[in-house]
Amino acid sequence: MKKKDAVILLAEDEESLQYVFACQIKALGYRTPEFVNNGFDVVKLALQKRIDIIFMDIRMPGLDGISATRRIREQEKGTAIPIIALSAFSQKSACLSAGMNDYMQKPVLLYQIDEMITMYLSTTDKPLPPKL
């Protein structure tokens, strides 16, 4: 998949953090990510639309990130969407136990986002070799 084609979802209720994340994602060569600001909407979107990776805040209004992840994991069909926890608090074990693939502590730096996307998605902007 080409970088520009990756569908990245950020579940984050703070608008200022959404803006920073969008700038970081665009700086890495990806298209503007999609945003939701509560756990109910992330579950709905993850189950209805093609999402390649989710960056999930843990503390959101309505349904928190851990509960949202559990719902996604219970209902998703086919390949599991990589879900990366985002938290300002140390909750790594709870996040991984809920079914998240990885954990990042806020504030998140550009190289950390790049490492996570690289680890969980096969993206490139290089042309594919010709088929023989």
DRENLUMZA-563870 format. One record per residue: residue in three letters; x, y, z of N, C-alpha, C in turn; residue number from 0. Coordinates in steps of 0.1 Angstrom, whole numbers, plus 5000, padded with zeros to 4 digits. Each point is the difference from the previous one (the first is absolute). Layout:
<pts>
{residuo: ala&n.u: X&n.v: Y&n.w: Z&ca.u: X&ca.v: Y&ca.w: Z&c.u: X&c.v: Y&c.w: Z&num: NUM} .
...
</pts>
This chain:
<pts>
{residuo: met&n.u: 5008&n.v: 4988&n.w: 5000&ca.u: 4992&ca.v: 5012&ca.w: 5000&c.u: 5009&c.v: 5012&c.w: 5000&num: 0} .
{residuo: lys&n.u: 4996&n.v: 5010&n.w: 4992&ca.u: 5007&ca.v: 5013&ca.w: 5000&c.u: 4997&c.v: 5008&c.w: 5012&num: 1} .
{residuo: lys&n.u: 5009&n.v: 5008&n.w: 5005&ca.u: 4997&ca.v: 5008&ca.w: 5012&c.u: 4988&c.v: 5008&c.w: 4999&num: 2} .
{residuo: lys&n.u: 4998&n.v: 5006&n.w: 4988&ca.u: 4989&ca.v: 5009&ca.w: 4998&c.u: 4986&c.v: 4993&c.w: 5001&num: 3} .
{residuo: asp&n.u: 5001&n.v: 4986&n.w: 4999&ca.u: 4987&ca.v: 4993&ca.w: 5000&c.u: 4997&c.v: 4994&c.w: 5014&num: 4} .
{residuo: ala&n.u: 5009&n.v: 5001&n.w: 5010&ca.u: 4997&ca.v: 4995&ca.w: 5013&c.u: 4989&c.v: 5008&c.w: 5007&num: 5} .
{residuo: val&n.u: 4990&n.v: 4993&n.w: 5006&ca.u: 4990&ca.v: 5007&ca.w: 5007&c.u: 5003&c.v: 4999&c.w: 5015&num: 6} .
{residuo: ile&n.u: 5003&n.v: 5012&n.w: 5005&ca.u: 5004&ca.v: 5000&ca.w: 5014&c.u: 4989&c.v: 5007&c.w: 5008&num: 7} .
{residuo: leu&n.u: 4997&n.v: 4994&n.w: 5011&ca.u: 4989&ca.v: 5006&ca.w: 5009&c.u: 5006&c.v: 5004&c.w: 5013&num: 8} .
{residuo: leu&n.u: 4997&n.v: 5012&n.w: 5005&ca.u: 5004&ca.v: 5004&ca.w: 5013&c.u: 4987&c.v: 5002&c.w: 5008&num: 9} .
{residuo: ala&n.u: 5000&n.v: 4993&n.w: 5011&ca.u: 4989&ca.v: 5001&ca.w: 5010&c.u: 5005&c.v: 5009&c.w: 5011&num: 10} .
{residuo: glu&n.u: 4997&n.v: 5012&n.w: 5000&ca.u: 5005&ca.v: 5010&ca.w: 5010&c.u: 4990&c.v: 5011&c.w: 5002&num: 11} .
{residuo: asp&n.u: 4997&n.v: 5004&n.w: 5012&ca.u: 4990&ca.v: 5010&ca.w: 5003&c.u: 5005&c.v: 5014&c.w: 5000&num: 12} .
{residuo: glu&n.u: 5013&n.v: 5002&n.w: 5001&ca.u: 5006&ca.v: 5013&ca.w: 5001&c.u: 5003&c.v: 5005&c.w: 4986&num: 13} .
{residuo: glu&n.u: 4994&n.v: 5011&n.w: 4996&ca.u: 5002&ca.v: 5006&ca.w: 4987&c.u: 5014&c.v: 5004&c.w: 4997&num: 14} .
{residuo: ser&n.u: 5007&n.v: 5005&n.w: 5010&ca.u: 5014&ca.v: 5005&ca.w: 4998&c.u: 5009&c.v: 4988&c.w: 4997&num: 15} .
{residuo: leu&n.u: 4997&n.v: 4988&n.w: 5006&ca.u: 5008&ca.v: 4988&ca.w: 4998&c.u: 4997&c.v: 4994&c.w: 4986&num: 16} .
{residuo: gln&n.u: 4987&n.v: 5002&n.w: 4996&ca.u: 4996&ca.v: 4996&ca.w: 4986&c.u: 5008&c.v: 5007&c.w: 4990&num: 17} .
{residuo: tyr&n.u: 5001&n.v: 5013&n.w: 5002&ca.u: 5008&ca.v: 5009&ca.w: 4991&c.u: 5014&c.v: 4996&c.w: 4999&num: 18} .
{residuo: val&n.u: 5007&n.v: 4998&n.w: 5012&ca.u: 5014&ca.v: 4996&ca.w: 5000&c.u: 5002&c.v: 4987&c.w: 4993&num: 19} .
{residuo: phe&n.u: 4991&n.v: 4990&n.w: 5003&ca.u: 5001&ca.v: 4987&ca.w: 4994&c.u: 4999&c.v: 5001&c.w: 4985&num: 20} .
{residuo: ala&n.u: 4990&n.v: 5008&n.w: 4995&ca.u: 4998&ca.v: 5001&ca.w: 4986&c.u: 5013&c.v: 5006&c.w: 4993&num: 21} .
{residuo: cys&n.u: 5006&n.v: 5010&n.w: 5006&ca.u: 5012&ca.v: 5006&ca.w: 4995&c.u: 5011&c.v: 4990&c.w: 4999&num: 22} .
{residuo: gln&n.u: 5001&n.v: 4991&n.w: 5011&ca.u: 5011&ca.v: 4990&ca.w: 5000&c.u: 4998&c.v: 4990&c.w: 4989&num: 23} .
{residuo: ile&n.u: 4987&n.v: 4995&n.w: 4999&ca.u: 4997&ca.v: 4990&ca.w: 4990&c.u: 5003&c.v: 5005&c.w: 4985&num: 24} .
{residuo: lys&n.u: 4996&n.v: 5013&n.w: 4998&ca.u: 5002&ca.v: 5006&ca.w: 4987&c.u: 5015&c.v: 5001&c.w: 4997&num: 25} .
{residuo: ala&n.u: 5008&n.v: 5004&n.w: 5011&ca.u: 5014&ca.v: 5001&ca.w: 4998&c.u: 5007&c.v: 4987&c.w: 4997&num: 26} .
{residuo: leu&n.u: 4994&n.v: 4989&n.w: 5004&ca.u: 5005&ca.v: 4987&ca.w: 4997&c.u: 4996&c.v: 4995&c.w: 4986&num: 27} .
{residuo: gly&n.u: 4992&n.v: 5008&n.w: 4993&ca.u: 4996&ca.v: 4996&ca.w: 4986&c.u: 4987&c.v: 4993&c.w: 4999&num: 28} .
{residuo: tyr&n.u: 4992&n.v: 4999&n.w: 5010&ca.u: 4987&ca.v: 4994&ca.w: 5000&c.u: 4989&c.v: 5011&c.w: 4998&num: 29} .
{residuo: arg&n.u: 4989&n.v: 4995&n.w: 4996&ca.u: 4989&ca.v: 5010&ca.w: 4998&c.u: 4994&c.v: 5004&c.w: 5014&num: 30} .
{residuo: thr&n.u: 4993&n.v: 5010&n.w: 5001&ca.u: 4994&ca.v: 5005&ca.w: 5012&c.u: 4992&c.v: 4988&c.w: 5007&num: 31} .
{residuo: pro&n.u: 5003&n.v: 4998&n.w: 5012&ca.u: 4993&ca.v: 4989&ca.w: 5007&c.u: 4985&c.v: 5003&c.w: 5003&num: 32} .
{residuo: glu&n.u: 4992&n.v: 4990&n.w: 5002&ca.u: 4986&ca.v: 5002&ca.w: 5004&c.u: 5000&c.v: 5001&c.w: 5015&num: 33} .
{residuo: phe&n.u: 4990&n.v: 5008&n.w: 5005&ca.u: 5000&ca.v: 5002&ca.w: 5015&c.u: 4986&c.v: 4997&c.w: 5005&num: 34} .
{residuo: val&n.u: 5000&n.v: 4994&n.w: 5012&ca.u: 4988&ca.v: 4999&ca.w: 5008&c.u: 5004&c.v: 5004&c.w: 5014&num: 35} .
{residuo: asn&n.u: 4990&n.v: 5005&n.w: 5008&ca.u: 5003&ca.v: 5005&ca.w: 5013&c.u: 4994&c.v: 4992&c.w: 5012&num: 36} .
{residuo: asn&n.u: 4995&n.v: 4988&n.w: 4997&ca.u: 4994&ca.v: 4992&ca.w: 5010&c.u: 5001&c.v: 4985&c.w: 4996&num: 37} .
{residuo: gly&n.u: 4999&n.v: 4992&n.w: 5010&ca.u: 5002&ca.v: 4985&ca.w: 4998&c.u: 4989&c.v: 4994&c.w: 4991&num: 38} .
{residuo: phe&n.u: 4987&n.v: 5005&n.w: 5002&ca.u: 4989&ca.v: 4995&ca.w: 4992&c.u: 5002&c.v: 5002&c.w: 4985&num: 39} .
{residuo: asp&n.u: 5005&n.v: 5012&n.w: 4997&ca.u: 5003&ca.v: 5003&ca.w: 4985&c.u: 5011&c.v: 4992&c.w: 4995&num: 40} .
{residuo: val&n.u: 5011&n.v: 4997&n.w: 5008&ca.u: 5011&ca.v: 4992&ca.w: 4994&c.u: 4995&c.v: 4986&c.w: 4998&num: 41} .
{residuo: val&n.u: 4992&n.v: 4994&n.w: 5008&ca.u: 4995&ca.v: 4987&ca.w: 4998&c.u: 4992&c.v: 5000&c.w: 4987&num: 42} .
{residuo: lys&n.u: 4991&n.v: 5009&n.w: 4999&ca.u: 4991&ca.v: 5001&ca.w: 4988&c.u: 5008&c.v: 5001&c.w: 4987&num: 43} .
{residuo: leu&n.u: 5010&n.v: 5009&n.w: 5000&ca.u: 5007&ca.v: 5002&ca.w: 4988&c.u: 5009&c.v: 4988&c.w: 4997&num: 44} .
{residuo: ala&n.u: 5006&n.v: 4994&n.w: 5010&ca.u: 5009&ca.v: 4989&ca.w: 4998&c.u: 4993&c.v: 4988&c.w: 4994&num: 45} .
{residuo: leu&n.u: 4987&n.v: 4998&n.w: 5004&ca.u: 4993&ca.v: 4989&ca.w: 4995&c.u: 4993&c.v: 5002&c.w: 4987&num: 46} .
{residuo: gln&n.u: 4999&n.v: 5013&n.w: 4996&ca.u: 4992&ca.v: 5003&ca.w: 4988&c.u: 5009&c.v: 5004&c.w: 4988&num: 47} .
{residuo: lys&n.u: 5012&n.v: 5004&n.w: 5002&ca.u: 5009&ca.v: 5006&ca.w: 4990&c.u: 5014&c.v: 4993&c.w: 5000&num: 48} .
{residuo: arg&n.u: 5007&n.v: 5000&n.w: 4989&ca.u: 5013&ca.v: 4995&ca.w: 5000&c.u: 5009&c.v: 5010&c.w: 5008&num: 49} .
{residuo: ile&n.u: 5006&n.v: 4995&n.w: 5010&ca.u: 5010&ca.v: 5008&ca.w: 5008&c.u: 5012&c.v: 4991&c.w: 5001&num: 50} .
{residuo: asp&n.u: 5012&n.v: 5006&n.w: 4997&ca.u: 5012&ca.v: 4993&ca.w: 5000&c.u: 5007&c.v: 4999&c.w: 5014&num: 51} .
{residuo: ile&n.u: 4999&n.v: 5011&n.w: 5007&ca.u: 5006&ca.v: 5000&ca.w: 5014&c.u: 4992&c.v: 5011&c.w: 5008&num: 52} .
{residuo: ile&n.u: 4999&n.v: 4997&n.w: 5013&ca.u: 4993&ca.v: 5009&ca.w: 5009&c.u: 5009&c.v: 5004&c.w: 5011&num: 53} .
{residuo: phe&n.u: 5001&n.v: 5013&n.w: 5002&ca.u: 5007&ca.v: 5005&ca.w: 5012&c.u: 4989&c.v: 5004&c.w: 5010&num: 54} .
{residuo: met&n.u: 5000&n.v: 4994&n.w: 5012&ca.u: 4989&ca.v: 5000&ca.w: 5009&c.u: 5003&c.v: 5007&c.w: 5013&num: 55} .
{residuo: asp&n.u: 4994&n.v: 5011&n.w: 5003&ca.u: 5002&ca.v: 5006&ca.w: 5013&c.u: 4992&c.v: 4992&c.w: 5010&num: 56} .
{residuo: ile&n.u: 5005&n.v: 4999&n.w: 5012&ca.u: 4994&ca.v: 4991&ca.w: 5010&c.u: 4989&c.v: 5007&c.w: 5007&num: 57} .
{residuo: arg&n.u: 5001&n.v: 5013&n.w: 5003&ca.u: 4990&ca.v: 5007&ca.w: 5007&c.u: 4992&c.v: 5009&c.w: 4991&num: 58} .
{residuo: met&n.u: 4988&n.v: 4996&n.w: 4996&ca.u: 4991&ca.v: 5007&ca.w: 4992&c.u: 4986&c.v: 5000&c.w: 5006&num: 59} .
{residuo: pro&n.u: 4992&n.v: 5010&n.w: 4996&ca.u: 4986&ca.v: 5001&ca.w: 5005&c.u: 4992&c.v: 4988&c.w: 4995&num: 60} .
{residuo: gly&n.u: 4990&n.v: 4996&n.w: 5007&ca.u: 4991&ca.v: 4990&ca.w: 4996&c.u: 5006&c.v: 4986&c.w: 5002&num: 61} .
{residuo: leu&n.u: 5008&n.v: 4995&n.w: 4991&ca.u: 5006&ca.v: 4987&ca.w: 5000&c.u: 5015&c.v: 5002&c.w: 5000&num: 62} .
{residuo: asp&n.u: 5007&n.v: 4995&n.w: 5010&ca.u: 5015&ca.v: 5002&ca.w: 5000&c.u: 5006&c.v: 4991&c.w: 4990&num: 63} .
{residuo: gly&n.u: 5013&n.v: 5002&n.w: 4997&ca.u: 5008&ca.v: 4993&ca.w: 4990&c.u: 5001&c.v: 4985&c.w: 5003&num: 64} .
{residuo: ile&n.u: 5001&n.v: 4996&n.w: 5012&ca.u: 5002&ca.v: 4986&ca.w: 5003&c.u: 4987&c.v: 4993&c.w: 4997&num: 65} .
{residuo: ser&n.u: 4988&n.v: 5006&n.w: 5004&ca.u: 4987&ca.v: 4993&ca.w: 4997&c.u: 4998&c.v: 5000&c.w: 4985&num: 66} .
{residuo: ala&n.u: 5003&n.v: 5011&n.w: 4994&ca.u: 4998&ca.v: 5001&ca.w: 4985&c.u: 5008&c.v: 4989&c.w: 4993&num: 67} .
{residuo: thr&n.u: 5013&n.v: 4998&n.w: 5005&ca.u: 5008&ca.v: 4989&ca.w: 4994&c.u: 4994&c.v: 4987&c.w: 5002&num: 68} .
{residuo: arg&n.u: 4995&n.v: 4997&n.w: 5012&ca.u: 4994&ca.v: 4987&ca.w: 5002&c.u: 4988&c.v: 4998&c.w: 4991&num: 69} .
{residuo: arg&n.u: 4992&n.v: 5010&n.w: 4998&ca.u: 4988&ca.v: 4999&ca.w: 4991&c.u: 5004&c.v: 4997&c.w: 4985&num: 70} .
{residuo: ile&n.u: 5011&n.v: 5007&n.w: 4996&ca.u: 5005&ca.v: 4998&ca.w: 4986&c.u: 5005&c.v: 4986&c.w: 4999&num: 71} .
{residuo: arg&n.u: 5008&n.v: 4995&n.w: 5009&ca.u: 5005&ca.v: 4987&ca.w: 5000&c.u: 4989&c.v: 4989&c.w: 5000&num: 72} .
{residuo: glu&n.u: 4990&n.v: 5002&n.w: 5007&ca.u: 4989&ca.v: 4991&ca.w: 5001&c.u: 4992&c.v: 4999&c.w: 4987&num: 73} .
{residuo: gln&n.u: 4999&n.v: 5011&n.w: 4993&ca.u: 4991&ca.v: 5001&ca.w: 4988&c.u: 5007&c.v: 5000&c.w: 4986&num: 74} .
{residuo: glu&n.u: 5013&n.v: 5002&n.w: 5000&ca.u: 5007&ca.v: 5001&ca.w: 4987&c.u: 5000&c.v: 4987&c.w: 4993&num: 75} .
{residuo: lys&n.u: 4999&n.v: 5001&n.w: 4987&ca.u: 5001&ca.v: 4988&ca.w: 4992&c.u: 5012&c.v: 5001&c.w: 4991&num: 76} .
{residuo: gly&n.u: 5007&n.v: 4988&n.w: 4998&ca.u: 5012&ca.v: 5000&ca.w: 4992&c.u: 5012&c.v: 5005&c.w: 5007&num: 77} .
{residuo: thr&n.u: 5009&n.v: 5007&n.w: 4994&ca.u: 5013&ca.v: 5004&ca.w: 5006&c.u: 4997&c.v: 5011&c.w: 5011&num: 78} .
{residuo: ala&n.u: 5007&n.v: 4998&n.w: 5011&ca.u: 4999&ca.v: 5009&ca.w: 5011&c.u: 5007&c.v: 5014&c.w: 4996&num: 79} .
{residuo: ile&n.u: 4993&n.v: 5011&n.w: 5003&ca.u: 5006&ca.v: 5013&ca.w: 4998&c.u: 5010&c.v: 5003&c.w: 5010&num: 80} .
{residuo: pro&n.u: 5012&n.v: 5004&n.w: 4996&ca.u: 5010&ca.v: 5004&ca.w: 5011&c.u: 4995&c.v: 5012&c.w: 5008&num: 81} .
{residuo: ile&n.u: 5000&n.v: 4998&n.w: 5013&ca.u: 4995&ca.v: 5011&ca.w: 5009&c.u: 5012&c.v: 5004&c.w: 5009&num: 82} .
{residuo: ile&n.u: 5004&n.v: 5012&n.w: 5000&ca.u: 5011&ca.v: 5006&ca.w: 5008&c.u: 4994&c.v: 5009&c.w: 5011&num: 83} .
{residuo: ala&n.u: 5002&n.v: 4996&n.w: 5012&ca.u: 4995&ca.v: 5008&ca.w: 5011&c.u: 5008&c.v: 5013&c.w: 5001&num: 84} .
{residuo: leu&n.u: 4993&n.v: 5011&n.w: 5004&ca.u: 5006&ca.v: 5013&ca.w: 5003&c.u: 4996&c.v: 5004&c.w: 5014&num: 85} .
{residuo: ser&n.u: 5009&n.v: 5003&n.w: 5009&ca.u: 4996&ca.v: 5004&ca.w: 5013&c.u: 5011&c.v: 5008&c.w: 5006&num: 86} .
{residuo: ala&n.u: 4995&n.v: 5010&n.w: 5008&ca.u: 5010&ca.v: 5008&ca.w: 5008&c.u: 5003&c.v: 4993&c.w: 5013&num: 87} .
{residuo: phe&n.u: 4993&n.v: 4989&n.w: 5003&ca.u: 5001&ca.v: 4992&ca.w: 5012&c.u: 5006&c.v: 4986&c.w: 4997&num: 88} .
{residuo: ser&n.u: 5007&n.v: 4995&n.w: 5010&ca.u: 5006&ca.v: 4987&ca.w: 4998&c.u: 4989&c.v: 4989&c.w: 5001&num: 89} .
{residuo: gln&n.u: 4995&n.v: 4995&n.w: 4989&ca.u: 4989&ca.v: 4990&ca.w: 5000&c.u: 5004&c.v: 4989&c.w: 4990&num: 90} .
{residuo: lys&n.u: 5012&n.v: 4997&n.w: 4997&ca.u: 5004&ca.v: 4991&ca.w: 4990&c.u: 4994&c.v: 4986&c.w: 5001&num: 91} .
{residuo: ser&n.u: 5001&n.v: 4994&n.w: 5012&ca.u: 4995&ca.v: 4987&ca.w: 5001&c.u: 4985&c.v: 4999&c.w: 4998&num: 92} .
{residuo: ala&n.u: 4992&n.v: 5010&n.w: 5005&ca.u: 4986&ca.v: 5000&ca.w: 4998&c.u: 4996&c.v: 5001&c.w: 4985&num: 93} .
{residuo: cys&n.u: 5008&n.v: 5008&n.w: 4993&ca.u: 4998&ca.v: 5002&ca.w: 4986&c.u: 5002&c.v: 4987&c.w: 4992&num: 94} .
{residuo: leu&n.u: 5011&n.v: 4994&n.w: 5003&ca.u: 5004&ca.v: 4988&ca.w: 4992&c.u: 4990&c.v: 4988&c.w: 5004&num: 95} .
{residuo: ser&n.u: 4996&n.v: 5000&n.w: 5012&ca.u: 4990&ca.v: 4989&ca.w: 5005&c.u: 4987&c.v: 5002&c.w: 4993&num: 96} .
{residuo: ala&n.u: 4996&n.v: 5012&n.w: 4996&ca.u: 4988&ca.v: 5003&ca.w: 4993&c.u: 5000&c.v: 4997&c.w: 4985&num: 97} .
{residuo: gly&n.u: 5012&n.v: 4997&n.w: 4995&ca.u: 5001&ca.v: 4996&ca.w: 4986&c.u: 5007&c.v: 5010&c.w: 4991&num: 98} .
{residuo: met&n.u: 5006&n.v: 5010&n.w: 5006&ca.u: 5007&ca.v: 5010&ca.w: 4993&c.u: 5014&c.v: 4994&c.w: 4996&num: 99} .
{residuo: asn&n.u: 5005&n.v: 5004&n.w: 4988&ca.u: 5013&ca.v: 4994&ca.w: 4995&c.u: 5012&c.v: 5006&c.w: 5007&num: 100} .
{residuo: asp&n.u: 4999&n.v: 5013&n.w: 5003&ca.u: 5012&ca.v: 5007&ca.w: 5006&c.u: 4995&c.v: 5012&c.w: 5008&num: 101} .
{residuo: tyr&n.u: 5010&n.v: 5007&n.w: 5006&ca.u: 4997&ca.v: 5011&ca.w: 5009&c.u: 5010&c.v: 5011&c.w: 4998&num: 102} .
{residuo: met&n.u: 4995&n.v: 5012&n.w: 5000&ca.u: 5009&ca.v: 5012&ca.w: 4999&c.u: 4995&c.v: 5010&c.w: 5011&num: 103} .
{residuo: gln&n.u: 5010&n.v: 5005&n.w: 5008&ca.u: 4997&ca.v: 5009&ca.w: 5010&c.u: 5001&c.v: 5015&c.w: 4994&num: 104} .
{residuo: lys&n.u: 4990&n.v: 5008&n.w: 5003&ca.u: 5000&ca.v: 5014&ca.w: 4996&c.u: 5010&c.v: 5008&c.w: 5008&num: 105} .
{residuo: pro&n.u: 5006&n.v: 5010&n.w: 4995&ca.u: 4998&ca.v: 5005&ca.w: 4986&c.u: 5008&c.v: 4990&c.w: 4990&num: 106} .
{residuo: val&n.u: 4994&n.v: 4999&n.w: 4988&ca.u: 5006&ca.v: 4991&ca.w: 4990&c.u: 5008&c.v: 5008&c.w: 4990&num: 107} .
{residuo: leu&n.u: 5012&n.v: 4995&n.w: 4997&ca.u: 5009&ca.v: 5006&ca.w: 4991&c.u: 4998&c.v: 4995&c.w: 4986&num: 108} .
{residuo: leu&n.u: 5004&n.v: 5007&n.w: 4990&ca.u: 4999&ca.v: 4997&ca.w: 4986&c.u: 5006&c.v: 4986&c.w: 4997&num: 109} .
{residuo: tyr&n.u: 5012&n.v: 4998&n.w: 5005&ca.u: 5007&ca.v: 4988&ca.w: 4997&c.u: 4993&c.v: 4988&c.w: 5006&num: 110} .
{residuo: gln&n.u: 4993&n.v: 5001&n.w: 5011&ca.u: 4993&ca.v: 4989&ca.w: 5007&c.u: 4988&c.v: 4996&c.w: 4991&num: 111} .
{residuo: ile&n.u: 4993&n.v: 5010&n.w: 4995&ca.u: 4988&ca.v: 4998&ca.w: 4991&c.u: 5005&c.v: 4992&c.w: 4988&num: 112} .
{residuo: asp&n.u: 5011&n.v: 5005&n.w: 4994&ca.u: 5006&ca.v: 4994&ca.w: 4988&c.u: 5004&c.v: 4985&c.w: 5003&num: 113} .
{residuo: glu&n.u: 5006&n.v: 4998&n.w: 5011&ca.u: 5003&ca.v: 4986&ca.w: 5004&c.u: 4988&c.v: 4991&c.w: 5001&num: 114} .
{residuo: met&n.u: 4990&n.v: 5005&n.w: 5006&ca.u: 4987&ca.v: 4992&ca.w: 5002&c.u: 4994&c.v: 4996&c.w: 4987&num: 115} .
{residuo: ile&n.u: 4999&n.v: 5010&n.w: 4991&ca.u: 4993&ca.v: 4998&ca.w: 4987&c.u: 5009&c.v: 4990&c.w: 4992&num: 116} .
{residuo: thr&n.u: 5013&n.v: 5002&n.w: 5000&ca.u: 5009&ca.v: 4992&ca.w: 4993&c.u: 4999&c.v: 4985&c.w: 5005&num: 117} .
{residuo: met&n.u: 4999&n.v: 4999&n.w: 5013&ca.u: 4999&ca.v: 4986&ca.w: 5006&c.u: 4987&c.v: 4993&c.w: 4996&num: 118} .
{residuo: tyr&n.u: 4989&n.v: 5007&n.w: 5000&ca.u: 4987&ca.v: 4994&ca.w: 4998&c.u: 4994&c.v: 5001&c.w: 4986&num: 119} .
{residuo: leu&n.u: 5006&n.v: 5008&n.w: 4992&ca.u: 4995&ca.v: 5001&ca.w: 4986&c.u: 5011&c.v: 4998&c.w: 4990&num: 120} .
{residuo: ser&n.u: 4997&n.v: 4994&n.w: 4989&ca.u: 5010&ca.v: 4999&ca.w: 4989&c.u: 4997&c.v: 5011&c.w: 4991&num: 121} .
{residuo: thr&n.u: 5007&n.v: 5011&n.w: 5002&ca.u: 4997&ca.v: 5012&ca.w: 4991&c.u: 5013&c.v: 5004&c.w: 4993&num: 122} .
{residuo: thr&n.u: 4999&n.v: 5005&n.w: 4988&ca.u: 5011&ca.v: 5004&ca.w: 4993&c.u: 4996&c.v: 5010&c.w: 4989&num: 123} .
{residuo: asp&n.u: 5009&n.v: 5009&n.w: 4996&ca.u: 4997&ca.v: 5008&ca.w: 4989&c.u: 5009&c.v: 4996&c.w: 4988&num: 124} .
{residuo: lys&n.u: 5008&n.v: 4989&n.w: 5002&ca.u: 5008&ca.v: 4995&ca.w: 4989&c.u: 4991&c.v: 4992&c.w: 4990&num: 125} .
{residuo: pro&n.u: 5003&n.v: 5001&n.w: 4987&ca.u: 4992&ca.v: 4992&ca.w: 4991&c.u: 5003&c.v: 4985&c.w: 5002&num: 126} .
{residuo: leu&n.u: 4990&n.v: 4993&n.w: 4998&ca.u: 5001&ca.v: 4985&ca.w: 5001&c.u: 5008&c.v: 4995&c.w: 4988&num: 127} .
{residuo: pro&n.u: 5008&n.v: 4989&n.w: 5002&ca.u: 5007&ca.v: 4995&ca.w: 4989&c.u: 4991&c.v: 4993&c.w: 4990&num: 128} .
{residuo: pro&n.u: 5004&n.v: 5000&n.w: 4987&ca.u: 4991&ca.v: 4995&ca.w: 4990&c.u: 4997&c.v: 4985&c.w: 5002&num: 129} .
{residuo: lys&n.u: 4988&n.v: 4995&n.w: 4997&ca.u: 4997&ca.v: 4986&ca.w: 5001&c.u: 5007&c.v: 4992&c.w: 4989&num: 130} .
{residuo: leu&n.u: 5006&n.v: 4989&n.w: 5003&ca.u: 5006&ca.v: 4992&ca.w: 4989&c.u: 4991&c.v: 4989&c.w: 4995&num: 131} .
</pts>
